[in-house]
């Protein structure tokens, strides 16, 4: 198929997105899938957050989905989950988001998430029982110290003797202070013994406790607070492995992280099913690079796996639905370096030869492109195409080297949503380098 023939075919397949009602067709495509993975091409585009929120609301209301699981740390998201399920001590959504303090703060402390959290709280007011309230959970593993503190706080109340054992095990990490990367460096290069065994012992003890509670009272499953503590112990153990793997190569640390996300998703789904007495359905929010099947990408050929791949491998194909998002140009909230302030940055127009440029060439603006089961023109394209990924750091001056890889989107995703001109995600805390005025359309495009 020629390039122009493909563009013409894609234009005919595109379904315009203007209003929320335009997602009727998407919900039909999703069908009975119990795991709906919603991606993003950047961590700072407003439309991606807004559309994912709209899709999530409809899945919760119309298909009975039980929770939203996001690319965020477990203890930070758990505070939000307590609030939306009418627990905890927070009085409003902004307070509930207060644990999101570390870089990149804007990913979850932003106006779109604030509105979603407020909606979840109101929606849960009408739940017939507490077990039917929709939750908000984190899948990530950066919260090493916060998760260890959470385990100790639980055990101090539930089992003081076990708390003392946990303190002795976690003391192995005390010398690194608040920077686990220092621990990872020292352990990876043999400058000190690692703490893997101590953290695994703590996880195993909580695993045994959870198994005993489940065996004694299978109805309703493991109590929430024990499950939360168990998950924090899992985070601590896997975070230790992640920080050691950081110095062994990108693929090693990436695979530890995405496997952790897949394991957390599986454990959460099992817990919610026990609690609710029915199979659990979850919406997942994460970057395209985590949710698009890695086997269809260049990095996947170099040994990377990801959450989307693991979901497809662990469940029947019809049980999951992977939705990717793309954009051609516009503006994005991102930093210039890791740990830097949030900035409003212009997105360089997509490169010729990329999937984004191909979708832009249809002239259809914002649209949904169904793939799975629709004989999409994307499936007839030869080879792989460039695909852009903008994370929390965006370097337009090195656009090609920093933000593109090769991929086959027809194998990565079950559908795509293309936003031709996206806008920057407004953070709750506006930095000096973030302004509400969009960059003019005449901004010079350069690579």
ROTINU-783601 format. One record per residue: x, y, z of N, C-alpha, C in turn. Coordinates in steps of 0.001 Angstrom, whole numbers, plus 500000, padded with zeros to 6 digits. Each point is the difference from the previous one (the first is absolute). Last residue first. Layout:
BEGIN
XYZXYZXYZ
...
// end
This chain:
BEGIN
514449521082514462500386498725500607501401500120500568
495645503631498997501360499572499656500338498726500723
495959504140498950500184498564500208501414499634499584
497658504832501818500769499284498995500215498543500356
495655503083501194501257499578500648500812499181498992
495490501957499471501121500337499119501341499618500591
495746499528502264500079499023498927501183500267499085
500168501495505209499349500347498739500195498950498932
499834498744505204500993500504499078499332500311498670
496989500252504402500619499020499131501051500676499122
498355501564504960499938500347498585500724498947499189
499964499864504779498767499497499404499895500329498512
504663499067502692499048501082499792498771499438499315
504879498498502748498738499518499428499031501172499919
504380500262501974500197499699498585498741499444499337
500237501047504683500275501242499280500129499768498500
496917496596502689501375500462500123500197501257499164
495495497763502372500545500564498774501414500523500254
496581496167502176501035500953500398500665500532498728
496631497061499265499395500763501091500980501032500537
500307498498494799500298499509501352499235500805501049
498734499041494656500238501037501017500284499399501379
500989498207494777499265499641501209500266501039501094
500273500908494518500761499628501189499086499767501194
498507499039494783500332501141500853500638499511501296
499388498143494436499718499842501425500441501235500777
498648498253494833500650501144500663499626499959501476
498716496290497407500937500614499063500765501168500628
498082495345501879499687501406500273500995500823499194
498109494559500019500942501020499531499462501389500306
499419494540501649499351501309499952501069501012499619
499425494300499299500762501220500247499047501187500055
499966494146500729499431501201499391500926501163500337
501277495683501162498727499565499426499256501155499348
505618499359500638498745500473500576498797499351499326
504650498914498828500121500577501338498653500176500678
500518498582495454500239498905500936500130500500501437
499352503085496501498894499050499820500158498792500913
503383503458499708498842500337500836498838499037499865
505375499639499565498894499603499132498714500227500781
505251502354500392498922499171500533498991499673498899
505078502777501592499226499332498955498964499065500631
501868504805502104500440498619499846499126499361498921
501273505292502433499408499113498997500593498599500079
501279504085502672498570499737500168499365499091498952
504780501730500479499482499902501366498595499417500082
502480500845495828500767499084500827499336499738501347
497980503093496915500085498661499403500709499012500924
499606504639501432498720499318499833500154498553499506
502808503887501985500501498672499583498817499072499774
499144504418501207501235500246499240500656498687499558
496057500205502851499716500180498564501251500223499165
498858497700504742501144500708499426499765500163498493
497344498609505012499869500193498549501154500868499515
498082496757504516501056500863499462499799500095498497
497111497336502363499973501191500863501099500970499615
498690496907496131499711499685501394499893501252500838
499364498414494622500445501104500853499612499661501424
500495497380494979499678499843501414500612501175500760
498719498153494502500556500960500963499520499688501412
501092497058495207498937500374500930500615500880501087
501087497628494667500385500779501165498774500305500854
499683495627497104500144501435499768500506500661501274
500110494691497449499671500871501125500242501454499642
498637495867496382501017500400500965499478500873501128
496814499889495874501197499160500135500943500553501065
494457500358499790501227500750499760501213499080500140
495324498871500850500523499673498664501248500791499653
497432500537504061500439498607499989500601499599498663
498033504303500682501259499897500729500554498580499963
495711501093498265501086500220499050501351499918500690
495855497282502099500492501368499854501123500072498975
496441496558501673500807499995498782500529501399499699
497457498517503990499450500938499025500800500054498709
500803497604504404498759499517499428499412500894498933
503448502367502927499734498568500170498636499629499428
501152504649499736500998499135499350499583498543500090
497923505567500200499916498596500451501005499151499232
499916505327501157500303499074498920499920498580500539
498256505426501209500239498639500454500252499127498784
500848505593500442499160498871499610500441498712500691
500879505704498703499948499102501162499065498834499683
501863502360495825500042500658501313500076498994501137
499980499349495008498780499764500765500028500622501394
503344499517496132499229501236500054498744499903500839
503831496859498788498613499698499634499144501253499969
504628499930501436499788500183498561498592499644499556
501577499289504519499790501421499718499630500217498536
501277495717501333498651500306500469499659501469499776
504359498600498899499048499303499134498563500330500404
503513501543502689499918500781498765499005499379499034
500899497689503999499311501261500293499828500839498732
502523496010499840498569499714500055499213501275500264
504684500560497504499502499554501301498512499691499917
502680501842496396500328498602500208499529499455501328
500964505143499730499561499170498875500472498561500205
499405502920504410500920499755498891499325499256498855
497479503456503570500494498622499884500818499811498728
499732504785502581499146499158499139500640498641499739
501158502504504539500428500064498607499070499139499139
498671502375504654500287498688499425500359500170498526
500468503527504402499427499745498690500411498619499508
499509501485505307500909499857498869499226499762498708
499803501589505532499119499873498843500898500032498768
501528498233505022500023501063498998498928499737498952
501904498453505356499037499813498912500046501204499074
504451498737502818498654500559500155499114499695498801
504013496521501305499854501417499685498574500486500150
501865495403500431499955500789501221499817501481499766
501898497398495976499370499296501110500101500843501271
499910502711495487500872498977500557499292499358501178
497746503160497417501147499901499099501008498967500469
494481499842500823501219500628500498501108499854498960
494362500341499336501133499093500179501160500788500583
494741500431497638500654500290501261501082498942500214
498013501792495103500049498948501007500615500550501274
497669501304494614500800500359501172499885498899501036
499545499834494409499262500715501039500929500426501117
499522495838495812500688501199500471499157500663501079
499108495487498398500892500507498942500817501190500484
497856495488502742499779501408499678501029500435498965
497435495211502548501075500670499271499657501469499827
498619495046502997499703501395499651501200500589499263
497653494674501205501105500953499960499529501389499603
497881495182502252499694501216499237501178500958500085
498419494513500931501105500941500102499751501181499066
497294495718502731499889500931498870501044501082500201
498441494560501916500691501283500094499768500834498746
498203495562500664499872500562501346500661501365500135
500098497049496067498749500763500093499795500628501378
503809497196499124500066501225499186498740500842500159
501571496912504062499487499771498655499958501318499232
503625499793503814498540499900499897499608499670498567
504601500548501345499417499386501194498497499780499907
502721502133496529500514498651500229499293499289501150
499001504546498891499578499129498905500461498564500202
501419503204503124498544499829500086499516499077498894
504501501233499928499728499038501064498505499770500186
501444503284496857500390498660499578499626498966501049
499382504504501147499053499578498972500286498602499497
503032501987503090498724499636500610498999499505498969
505118499440498630499228501061500659498649499479500478
505608498768498215498599499615500037499222501160500611
505137499445497417499038500639500886498649499312499898
504025498899497351499822499327501277499041500667500963
501184501116495319501250500074500764499845499440501412
496354500372496904500967499138499350501343499984500699
496606502934501461499631498620500311500960499006499373
500416504633499009500503499639501327499649498569500402
498201501557495861501436499842499981500575499655501356
494872498659499153500841501191500012501477499643499893
495935497150500681499833500663498707500881501230499870
499684497340503994500464499083498964499898500594498608
498350502141504058501414500229499711500524499097498895
494942502010500858500716498725500075501449500162499540
497390504051502211500028499401498672500888498768500022
499655502582503965498750499301499693499918499414498603
503734502629501951499699498928500948498825499137499542
501370503770497487501172499131500041499835498868501007
496685503494499538499982499038498901501150499001500091
498560502195504605500546500463498724499884498894498952
496389499885503861501467500056499991500438500449498606
495318498345503092500572501186499356501519499911500086
495410496445500372501399500296500293500432501229499208
495268497278502018500549500898498995501430500318500423
496731495530501346500852501142500315500366500790498756
496565495887502524500341500680498754500767501273500342
498662494831502490500253501447500043500390500526498626
496734495708501863501236500334499297500178501525499920
497238498417504152499818499854498547501332500320499324
499100500604504763499265498799499688499692499819498539
502529503457502712498724500335499382499167498778499649
504385499655502026499271500979500808498593500230499469
503048497219497643499632499373501274499116500932500818
501762501732496027499035498939499689499536499305501270
503408503203500302498697500635499783498930498962499666
504458498498500490499474500505501276498609500609499817
502342498541496146499590498861500823499379500464501316
501844503268497155498795499428499389499476498828500831
504068501941501292498873500905500251498713499430499430
504009497720499108499638499871501412498796500871500342
501761500335495634499423498671500212499538499816501448
502307503946498861498693499979499348499295498673500238
504413500373501456499106500804500844498591500013499426
503376497922497478499695499209501200499041500742500921
501578502267496185499123498897499603499607499151501204
503127503446500671498685500566499685499012498901499620
504473498741500734499351500396501251498602500557499725
502647499077496321499527498755500599499318500275501333
502040503594497871498755499622499323499470498665500490
504132501613501862498900500941500250498699499539499348
504016497565499249499597499876501405498769500865500249
501957500415495811499258498742500127499575499735501438
502723503785499027498685500142499368499161498746500229
504496499935501355499158500778500916498597500177499432
503114497686497266499838499305501279499065500758500926
501295501883495789499014498928499866499735499321501340
503366503409499688498629500514499925498976498873499957
504770499303502507499499500183498639498536500373499998
502768499418503932500327498811499224499525500108498558
499205503047503758501412500095499639500481498770499226
495502500442501677500255501234499267501421500075499479
498267496530502957500034499720498556500275501248499176
499455500260504741501233499278499678500132499797498497
496069501937501530501098500943500156501352499323499812
496053497309499793500022500992498924501213500916500122
499070496858503413500527499344498800500129500986498849
497999501570503914501404499679500281500641499354498770
495421500750499832500743501253499842501481499773500269
497005496452500760500274500188498580500736501308499725
498735498972504503500876498937499498500363500237498539
496922502949502007501329500153500592500970498962499441
495433499701498712500659501166499409501427500130500524
497333496717501955500376499610498638500729501151499305
498148500853504178501176499136500154500489499513498640
496041502454500058501133500880500310501271499199500222
496026497611499353500427500635498760501163500963500241
498027497973503727500686498987499204500517500602498701
497310502677502703501322499824500600500822498991499206
495533500618498720500773501207499711501416499881500554
496959496542501013500372499981498592500861501206499649
498192499867504269501053499000499867500457499912498556
496377502792500873501214500567500573501166499017499953
495606498630498409500648501031499198501334500451500575
498276495004500946499586501354500374500805501060499237
499184495206497775500918500601500966499499501402500358
496102496943498142501415500102499715500820500606501124
495071498793499265500428501395500049501485500198499809
498613495313501541498969500924499518500480501437500176
502651496326501643500096500235498550498968500977499471
502434498773504679498738500673499661500007500337498512
503533497410501896499102500016501156498647500600499673
503505499914496745499566498631500288498999499958501144
501983504125498878499105499569498928499474498598500260
503217501780502915498721500710500161499001499557498947
504353498272499704499318499471501180498648500670500198
502814501621496572499488498666499660499242499385501163
502191504140500665498838500163499126499386498648499648
503975499994502464498911500522500818498730500163499171
503947498723497802499482498906500825498821500471500852
502221503238497495499306499074499100499396498836500787
502761503065502247498666500561499757499204499123499042
504409498709500816499252499930501260498591500558499822
503028500286496360499525498626500213499192499886501298
502093504125498985498891499729499079499427498612500247
503835501131502374498848500765500486498781499787499116
504077498018498714499490499370501220498770500732500524
502311501888496377499239498821499588499424499278501217
502868503616500726498714500478499489499131498848499516
504375498992501538499203500556501101498623500450499509
503171498464496820499505498915500830499110500510501116
502201503099497046498937499246499349499399498942500920
503560503636500388498968499725501010498886499116499456
505641500506498747498660500503499724499020499530501075
505385501158500585499065498912499761498614500569499733
504284502899498633499333499562501224499097498831499644
502763501778496768500543500860501041499351499726501346
499248498089495338500651499244501051500625500831501092
497242501320496047501446499933499770500760499356501156
495212500551500061500275499465498668501491499820499762
498416502028504047499709498564499952500370499398498652
500492504689500635500913499282500893499791498490499920
497055502803497550501371500099499486500952499152500839
495517500411501445500101499196498790501409499990499436
499038502804503713500008498586500371500207499138498767
499404504479499228501304499796500643500150498558500438
495875501402498284500972499789498936501406499806500560
496162501101502749500237498575499759500980499733498866
499091504125503498500367499800498608500312498525499734
498943502229504351498855500125499106500307499732498547
503056497801503797499169501191500135498856500007499012
503544496601500914499955500727498725499130501245500086
500742496726503640501186500813499750499922500822498719
496561496759501593500052501279500706501135500895499550
498419495330498739499967501113499044500256501355500658
499785495848502474501041499800498997500090501183499037
496555499436503292501161500786500437501164499846499028
495844497495499719500083501236499224501164500888500413
499164495924502390500300499715498594500193501287499198
498732500368504515501341499431499921500393499702498551
495633501466500885500968501081500202501431499481499894
496458496878499852500076500782498763501015501134500128
499038497408503798500759499209499024500173500780498700
497298501928503260501394500014500428500875499199499038
495353499972499335500547501313499675501475500086500377
497501496230501241500363499945498583500596501329499542
498339499847504327501162499111499922500487499881498553
495999502492500898501230500679500425501244499119499922
495241500055497448500848498960500582501335500620500406
496232502652498311499452498647499869500805498948500750
501201504778499839498621499885500481499539498539500058
504297501039498350499961500595501340498614499858500614
500703498734495473500367498977500980500029500547501418
499087502991496366498957498974500102500327499007501115
503212503252499015498824500627500613498872498990500157
503911498659497711500233500128501439498786500609500707
499903499733495307499990498650500577500150500075501511
500445504007497643498607499563500023499870498593500580
504312501825499262499327500681501122498549499547500125
502422498421496312500486499379501234499348500642501220
499046501918495856499348498698500139500486499270501243
501992504107498862498612500229500393499271498673500199
504422499869498326499955500364501420498573500236500485
500571498804495352500682499058500882499820500347501469
497804501358495388499753500439501387500656499085501024
499671499642494977501032500941500440499947500306501497
497277497034496705500833499473501083501071500958500513
494541499572497345501437500213499858500773499632501262
495056500116498919500673498787499541501518500087500089
495165502273502522501264500207499311500691498687499674
494461501656500703501171499313500542501238500251499145
494445501038501308501056500657499212501334499510500573
494274498314500051501232500462500621500979500603499012
494275499048500776501138499934499086501227500620500653
495686497452502480500586501308499663501231499826499124
497175496510502092499733500345498604500583501352499596
500174498125504491500752499106499123499817500344498524
497535502284503491501414500419499899500809499138499046
494838500324498937500752499554501168501432500482499852
496735501365496894499061499304500875500687499475501259
501384504538497159500258498556500015499095499319501019
500450504849498968498797499256499589500219498488499984
503460503196501020498914500310500938498779499138499726
503878500084497166499975498980501043498968500271501082
500749503159496463499452498754499462499857498950501096
502179504029501075498556500185499862499347498715499488
504674499994500295499440500149501344498477500125499935
502394499972495954499985498677500620499374500048501390
500715504093497709498889499223499426499907498631500653
503624502727501190498752500570500527498802499199499488
504148498921498228499922499550501387498725500521500650
500949501475495633499661498575500012499831499498501428
501467504444499333498589499846499640499573498537500039
504542500943500760499197500583501073498509499817499712
503090498867496675499895498959501026499168500504501176
500857503119496609499178498911499478499830498883501026
502828503787500922498575500351500008499120498847499527
504675498879502413499614500863498882498491500149499968
503804496999502425499455501242500560499752500975498849
501798495904498849498774499670500738499419501201500734
503861500369497125499335498845499398498687499671500688
503216503494501366498849500367499173499270498798499409
504106499672502679498803500295500781498771500227499123
504506497067499245499346501147499384498627500281500637
503348499625503095500005500163498549499530498690499346
498300500782504983501261499833499291499808500256498501
496317500158503131500947501094500216501264499881499165
494971497950501160500773500039498758500931501216500045
496792499100503441501179499128500118500863500003498742
495724502391500448501151500677500598501230499118500124
495195499439498346501119499885499068501314500513500589
495831500292502347500243498572499775501189499768499073
498439504418500832500680499442501174500357498535499768
497442502039496719501358500547499984500796499517501208
495383498845499580500872499260499089501422500532500012
497129500614504463499727500266498588501056499294499150
499836499528504767498713500674499830499660500268498546
503035496032502931500042501140499084498608500558499744
501537496040502737499658501262500641499995501203499094
498805494340499338501088500944500205499525501306500587
496589497213496937500804499701501171501094501037500147
496672499248496274499414500590501203500692499526501276
501217499166495305499132498982500587499477500413501374
502981502775497557498881499795499080499043498940500516
503921500939502605499120501169499897498795499717499107
503384496718500402499248500125501258499006501153499909
502949499478496429498980498951500009499169500050501275
503724502873499560498900500420499123498874498982500053
503882498878502247499364501125500693498819500518499190
502689496741498048499101499431501005499321501090500811
503396501001496770498681499768499411499014499456501024
504417500625501406499457501299499598498590499843499430
502520496087501193499508500750501161499396501345499639
501749497217496334498921499392500769499551500852501186
502198502236495536500424499183501131498819499562500853
499511500786494654500311500827501164500341499084501159
497684499517495274501461500001500069500437500975501093
495068497604500272500771500985499250501504499826500211
494513497879500336501367499738500459500952500804499128
494434499816501476500987500536499073501369499746500618
495031497259500762501102500849500454500773500536498810
495960497196499698500161500096501448501066500983500460
496163499328495664501415499864500350500216500399501456
495757499616497077500249499525501349501458499807500361
497603501778495926500480498620499953500426499474501367
498179504476499259499245499179499069500425498527499978
502060503419502925498546500146500090499270498947499168
504791500141499952499544499801501376498478500004500078
502038500988495869500221498597500344499509499693501409
499873504452498538498993499211499322500170498503500289
503171503020501740498687500238500614498938499125499354
504309499938498103499953499301501294498649500183500673
500879502360495991499855498566499735499860499236501310
500902504554500380498657499795499458499744498518499715
504302501270501415499036500169501089498580499745499504
503472499998496865500068498796500842499005500089501158
500416503765497250499323498914499298500051498707500806
502287503773501727498557500267499938499256498847499334
504747499896500209499406499840501326498476500161499926
502386500781496056500135498596500376499352499738501356
500243504459498368498966499191499343500100498531500392
503274503204501536498702500104500658498975499057499397
505351499220500302499034500537499038498603499953500595
504584498331501733499576501363500301499071500626498985
502604495717500037499512500078501378499445501387500315
500035497290495085500779500891500847499449499898501415
498128497333496738501260500194499287500924500951500742
496124496419501883500243501417499736501343500091499298
495849495945501478501348500535499944500052501509499919
496696495816501934499933501278499303501367500674500051
497424494898500683501239500730500209500002501244499128
496482496192502273500085500989498938501180500908500301
497679495042501540501171500855500208500124500926498802
496515496908500100500023500342501418501192500873500370
496732499000495341501356500008500555499971500481501448
496333499403496578500005499464501362501393499951500629
499062503446496050499192498815500258500033499582501452
502280503430496913500540499441501241499245498735500390
498455502534496335501244499310499661500600499322501226
496204502703500611499634498782499272501245499194499636
500644504167501941499518499057501003499526498702499354
501298503493497131501153499453500718499551498985501041
496678502407497713500615498990499133501204499364500688
497877503552502190499084498864499920500635498874499198
501865504473500763500607498798500548499035498828500060
498947504538498629500778499346498956500660498724500503
497527503106502735499175498981499362500754499254498905
501887503782502309500085498740500736499194498892499367
501657503834496670499297499982501280500168498633500672
502447500833496087499614501381500285499373500090501377
502773496566496330499753500195501431499725501479500219
499788496300495482500272501299500618499663499996501484
501720495973496862498718500393500589500239501237500850
502660497086495651500001500888501160498587500348500443
501329497395496015499780499231501229499822500888501228
501023501788495645498683499370499947499670499219501260
504248501979499526499004501075500066498586499428499962
503595497066499337499885500394501405498975501110500174
501031498649495622499272498944500694499801500353501472
502606502890497349498594500059499579499174498956500740
504633499939500687499413501213500594498521500090499656
502443496556497983499816499746501428499347501197500685
501206500426495518498863499086500111499709499686501457
503787502557499031498776500770499808498763499118500091
504273497920500335499790500927501116498669500740499850
500217495253497630500773501237499944499665500879501199
499810494507499760499147501192500000500889501243500000
// end
